[in-house]
Amino acid sequence: MVLGVSAIVLALVFGGRGGVSEPQPTAVTQVSVPGEPDGSGEPRSAETDGDEDPVAPERRIDPAWVARIAERTGIGERALEAYGQAASRIGVEQPECGLGWNTLAGIGHVESEHGTIFGGELAENGRADPPIRGIALDGTRTDAIPDTDGGELDGDEVWDRAVGPMQFIPSTWELWASDGDGDGIADPQDIDDAAYAAGRYLCSVGGDLRQPDNWIAAIAAYNNTIEYNNRVADAANHYAQLAG
């Protein structure tokens, strides 16, 4: 659940204040999406005429790669395609960030089981079906966040709720809303849009995510608990290992 940058980031980066029994945040190795058939591992940009946006709305991730990695990792092909597309696009736009598809997959796993939480699924167009809405952020189990969107995104006019497969709260989505698939709509329930927005957010906070402390800080900004960090790290590292 994206709650925004917090002062707790520094505490998470440097861990506990002493005892070796304190849980420590961990980082992950970033895995890029192979681009050209030679398997160089370099992110591939979309082909353009030179004047267009360098990222085309059409999908450009190799379907064979998607099928192969989906089989190895157990991630649904539609979600994996979105993670790969977002990482590849950001690799062109912000190569200094070094965002790996496995980081987005780690977040997607923890937040919504890649859009399948509660028996849901991702439609062919990438939208969560049914729409994913989290618990009311009423202070009972989380920080209290009164409604900021009039219920437009989360259906709740009293309290905010995290929405979509990457679990953005409305106020954060307002800042980072992104159109990841070129359909002219920025929709947090659309895995293409949500994955791209999440990647942009992580890169903005963390800078070079290949640096462990930067990765930890970025994940802490997404959700500021060490438990969350380690769950995402475990999933992302696991996917990287399975992908080979």
Steps between C-alpha positions, in 0.01 A plus 500: 500500500664825393488741791760750384851587615545486875761600752500136602692425181829581672419279794424215264816548300720480805296234679445475873682693767717226630404142582599237249155350537345801324372405153695672225374620163647329198549596136480308173689459176324677215423281199451666162277389218685357200441721200646389172517132399872486589399496867720796587275585793479864398153655520349542156338825394204508268557580136389852412525750217727718710243762594267280700519415866777236526259266671227367273164400644526163328642212702860430410612239753597176330205261546740207513682661793170562677385142451833355608541711815133462592538123491815512710372745761128428515418865436200541269602601149285814499659632821851401395454676168410819688801476732733436210349776289526753784860407582598512132333837447661650809831351389475725194366807681711472816790262433679626809229347718577139415151380588453126457176332406545276803464795739161584350408132515599486866271792579220358286523169683483656846231754415251292303649166395541652155138610478353165604436569868160388632446288190523788256680510169651737249299544183671499162499881507689491831219611729441325829171311498338567737666830592737467796437722800683471830376547853378838621801695627316602814784466748395159628785306342673775305557873511171686478459660156170685454347498154685704238319408179132517588487125452572531127774236495435298812123523544538638853407860578612477863841333495755439229570145386789369294387398153608279215753222462786721623289653780531875453315726739305771314722791606814324377332397176407862440872583503626199306208403275648347185380359171710189457324354197432807290122481511470860615377405847697483826320237705637354827295185438691442174816297565681673212432845641558398861831322434633794299391747769659287771826487308506876449429552868775262613757661271405849618552403862795266473705618206733217403314194629802281436645652817366302800430800724316676218284195431417468869406869520277473193313199636470671837332794330253259344421347838713587799541179698797266505263205474363638174849567367610146570188345350553695178872419500435130557249486216716704261811292570299180467367605160849596385632158599215316331537708184863390472 
